[in-house]
Amino acid sequence: MTLSRRETMMIKMFARSAQSTLSGGHTKGYVLKGATAYKAEQGSHYAPGISAETVGSSVLWFGMVTLPPGQRTKAHIHEKHETAFYFLSGEELELWTGDRLQHCEKAHPGDYMFIPPCVPHVAVNRGSVPAVVVGARNEPTAQESVIMHPELDSAVP
């Protein structure tokens, strides 16, 4: 993903501002416009809103995640953080979890999803429209640490 000059300048401005307030806490709130989306290593499209990079958040990432129609994520875990999602729009999203991805639950718009740390998971959008979720996690970086598990990819049909 290539950022525009304006986006790069905005990120640097927020980072400088955040660095100056991290030791004593933030001294003001922020209103942000939607950020440029990027494709994460696991295959979904992330549009970060609140993160370490955008506002200097020290514990929270909050943003939109989109899984295109007919797509799935690659098997992975998040070693050190919990993740929560609210299913905003789409048709149906399969969430496969467990040490062998043996559990499948189906989410629909209006449902919440929770993924604990170190739980292997795959999301599948078999629908004809993008699945859009609002997500939050207790790890603030936009490019979160993720551990891929390619040996589990074939476990999900």
C-alpha positions, -999 to +999 in steps of 0.1 A: +000+000+000+013+034-009+003+064+012-003+098-004+020+127+007-009+142+027-016+109+045+021+105+053+022+140+067-009+135+088+004+102+103+037+120+111+018+149+127-003+126+148+027+105+158+046+136+169+016+148+188+011+114+204+048+110+213+047+144+231+017+134+252+024+097+259+045+103+290+018+125+305-013+112+288-033+128+260-043+163+264-071+164+238-094+142+218-093+136+180-117+134+151-104+114+122-116+109+087-115+074+073-080+061+067-066+044+036-073+007+037-046-020+033-047-057+028-035-075+059-012-105+058-041-128+067-061-116+037-088-092+050-089-054+042-083-031+071-092+006+074-077+017+107-094+045+126-079+047+160-044+032+164-009+039+176-001+053+142-031+076+138-036+091+173-008+076+194-032+051+211-013+030+236-038+001+240-066+003+214-070-004+177-104+004+163-115+003+127-133-013+098-124-047+083-138-059+050-137-094+036-146-094-002-173-117-015-162-153-020-130-147+000-115-161+032-087-152+055-057-174+059-054-194+091-037-174+119-036-164+155-031-132+174-006-141+200-011-113+225-045-097+221-082-102+221-103-091+191-140-081+190-161-075+159-196-061+152-210-074+119-221-042+102-232-054+067-230-083+043-249-116+042-232-142+064-197-147+077-184-181+088-160-180+118-139-211+121-119-215+153-102-241+175-068-258+175-078-276+143-103-251+131-130-276+140-156-251+152-177-231+128-202-204+138-222-183+114-225-146+120-251-122+104-254-084+104-260-073+139-240-101+155-209-097+177-178-119+174-150-125+199-116-141+193-094-147+224-056-146+221-038-176+206-070-191+191-065-202+155-092-188+133-104-182+097-132-160+085-151-170+053-174-149+032-193-172+009-218-144+001-221-122-030-214-089-013-185-077+010-187-086+047-180-054+067-172-055+104-162-029+129-134-042+150-115-034+182-085-050+198-063-044+228-032-040+207-028-005+191-007-009+160-023-009+126-001-038+114-007-061+143+015-089+152+000-120+136+013-156+134+002-174+102-006-211+104-006-223+067-008-259+079-044-252+090-056-236+058-068-268+042-090-276+073-116-251+062-137-262+032 
